[in-house]
């Protein structure tokens, strides 16, 4: 293959990559709903697009993951904090943070984030006491992938659990909502913490 042919093939592949990335961020259409899972399978996790830096509603909470393990004898361990270590590691290396911090953060977002348009639609339906639109197939698969990734990551962060041989892993996501900035001087303003548990994942499927 000549050098020119190599350049043409490279340019075509690069163009296809940017086309798929743009498609993943385009408005929802029947075509996007049909092909989103395949496009997402190519982009995730290394090329996933995340525009939260430019979001009009910046994060105003503290969120993370706790995990516990089930042993061969049926014993269930206490919850381990598997979020704080990677946050401290990222903060300790400002110029060259680990790629893992982005992967964990993106997976946390994938657990409950959805398209703003669908969020508004579901909120409107809930306020009108109408049947709420169920999760789209791509939303379900995205959340299932996030649970599997976070379960696998959690298992690596607690090697001492069950003597190093856990049979199942369960993760719990916590969200600590901080008081709004407008109430920063109000001593009665309190944090609000909510948790959500996810199903047990077999350790053998995570290795």
C-alpha positions in Angstrom: 0.0 0.0 0.0 1.4 3.4 -1.0 1.9 6.2 1.4 -0.9 8.2 -0.2 -3.3 5.2 0.3 -2.3 4.9 3.9 -3.0 8.6 4.5 -6.4 8.3 2.8 -7.4 5.3 4.9 -6.2 7.1 8.1 -8.1 10.2 7.2 -11.2 8.2 6.5 -11.0 6.4 9.8 -10.4 9.7 11.7 -13.4 11.2 9.9 -15.5 8.2 10.9 -14.4 8.6 14.5 -15.4 12.2 14.6 -18.7 11.5 12.9 -19.6 8.8 15.5 -18.6 11.2 18.3 -20.8 13.9 16.9 -23.7 11.4 16.4 -23.5 10.5 20.1 -24.1 14.1 21.0 -26.8 14.9 18.5 -30.5 15.5 19.4 -32.6 12.4 19.9 -34.1 11.0 16.7 -35.4 7.5 15.7 -32.1 6.8 14.0 -30.2 7.7 17.2 -32.4 5.5 19.3 -31.8 2.6 16.9 -28.0 2.9 16.6 -26.9 4.5 19.8 -26.0 1.3 21.5 -23.6 0.3 18.7 -22.0 3.8 18.7 -21.7 3.9 22.5 -20.1 0.5 22.4 -17.3 1.9 20.2 -16.9 5.2 22.1 -17.0 3.9 25.7 -15.0 4.1 27.8 -12.0 5.8 26.3 -13.7 8.1 23.7 -16.9 8.9 25.6 -18.0 12.5 25.3 -18.7 14.4 28.5 -19.7 18.1 28.3 -20.4 18.6 32.0 -17.6 21.3 32.2 -19.9 23.5 30.2 -23.2 22.5 31.8 -25.5 25.2 32.9 -26.2 23.3 36.1 -22.8 22.5 37.7 -22.5 19.7 40.3 -23.6 20.7 43.7 -23.2 17.5 45.6 -20.6 14.9 46.7 -21.1 11.4 45.4 -19.2 8.2 45.6 -19.3 4.4 45.8 -19.2 2.0 48.8 -18.8 -1.7 48.2 -19.1 -4.9 50.1 -18.4 -8.5 49.4 -20.1 -11.9 50.0 -17.8 -14.7 51.0 -17.9 -18.4 50.2 -19.4 -19.2 53.7 -22.2 -16.7 53.1 -20.6 -14.0 55.3 -21.1 -10.4 54.1 -18.3 -7.9 54.8 -18.7 -4.3 55.9 -18.9 -1.6 53.3 -15.5 -0.3 51.9 -15.1 3.3 50.8 -13.7 2.7 47.3 -14.1 6.3 46.0 -11.9 8.3 48.3 -8.6 6.6 47.5 -8.8 7.4 43.7 -9.9 11.0 44.5 -6.9 11.5 46.8 -4.6 10.0 44.2 -5.9 12.3 41.5 -5.6 15.3 43.8 -2.1 14.3 44.6 -1.1 14.3 41.0 -2.5 17.5 39.5 -0.4 17.5 36.3 -0.5 13.7 35.5 -3.7 12.3 37.1 -4.5 8.7 36.5 -6.9 7.9 33.7 -8.8 5.8 36.2 -10.2 8.8 37.9 -12.0 9.9 34.7 -13.3 6.4 34.1 -14.7 6.1 37.6 -16.2 9.6 37.5 -17.9 8.9 34.1 -19.3 5.6 35.4 -20.8 7.4 38.4 -22.5 9.8 36.1 -23.8 7.0 33.9 -25.6 5.4 36.8 -28.4 8.0 36.8 -27.7 10.6 34.1 -29.9 10.7 31.0 -30.7 13.1 28.2 -32.0 16.5 29.5 -34.9 16.3 27.2 -36.0 12.9 28.6 -35.4 14.2 32.1 -37.8 17.1 31.5 -40.3 14.8 29.9 -40.3 12.4 32.9 -40.4 15.3 35.4 -43.4 16.7 33.6 -45.2 13.3 33.5 -44.5 12.8 37.2 -45.9 16.2 38.1 -49.0 15.5 36.0 -49.3 12.1 37.7 -49.1 10.4 34.4 -47.2 7.1 33.6 -43.5 8.0 33.5 -41.6 7.2 30.4 -39.5 4.0 31.1 -35.7 3.9 30.5 -34.6 3.7 26.9 -32.7 0.5 25.9 -29.4 2.5 25.6 -30.0 4.0 29.1 -30.5 0.5 30.6 -27.4 -0.9 28.9 -25.3 2.2 29.9 -26.3 1.8 33.6 -25.7 -1.9 33.5 -22.2 -1.4 32.1 -21.5 1.2 34.7 -22.5 -1.1 37.5 -20.3 -3.9 36.2 -17.3 -1.5 35.8 -17.7 0.0 39.3 -18.2 -3.5 40.7 -15.0 -4.7 39.0 -13.1 -1.6 40.2 -14.4 -2.0 43.7 -13.1 -5.6 43.8 -9.6 -4.4 43.0 -9.8 -1.8 45.8 -10.6 -4.3 48.6 -8.2 -7.3 47.9 -8.4 -8.3 51.6 -12.1 -8.9 51.5 -13.0 -12.6 52.2 -9.3 -13.5 52.4 -8.8 -12.3 48.8 -11.5 -14.7 47.4 -14.9 -12.9 47.3 -17.8 -14.6 45.6 -20.0 -11.6 44.9 -19.7 -7.8 45.0 -22.4 -5.2 45.7 -22.0 -1.5 45.2 -23.9 1.3 46.9 -23.9 4.8 45.4 -24.3 7.7 47.8 -25.1 11.3 47.0 -24.6 14.0 49.5 -26.5 17.1 48.4 -24.9 20.3 49.8 -26.9 23.3 50.9 -27.4 25.9 48.1 -24.9 28.8 47.9 -27.7 31.2 48.8 -27.9 29.5 52.3 -24.2 29.3 52.9 -24.5 31.4 56.0 -27.6 29.7 57.4 -26.6 27.4 60.3 -29.9 25.5 59.9 -29.1 24.4 56.4 -28.2 20.7 56.4 -26.7 18.3 53.9 -29.1 15.6 52.6 -27.7 12.1 51.9 -29.4 9.5 49.8 -28.2 6.0 48.8 -29.0 3.5 46.2 -28.0 -0.2 46.3 -27.4 -2.2 43.1 -27.7 -5.9 42.6 -25.0 -8.4 43.6 -22.4 -9.1 40.8 -20.7 -12.5 40.7 -16.9 -12.0 41.2 -16.2 -14.6 38.5 -17.9 -12.5 35.9 -15.9 -9.5 36.9 -12.4 -11.0 36.6 
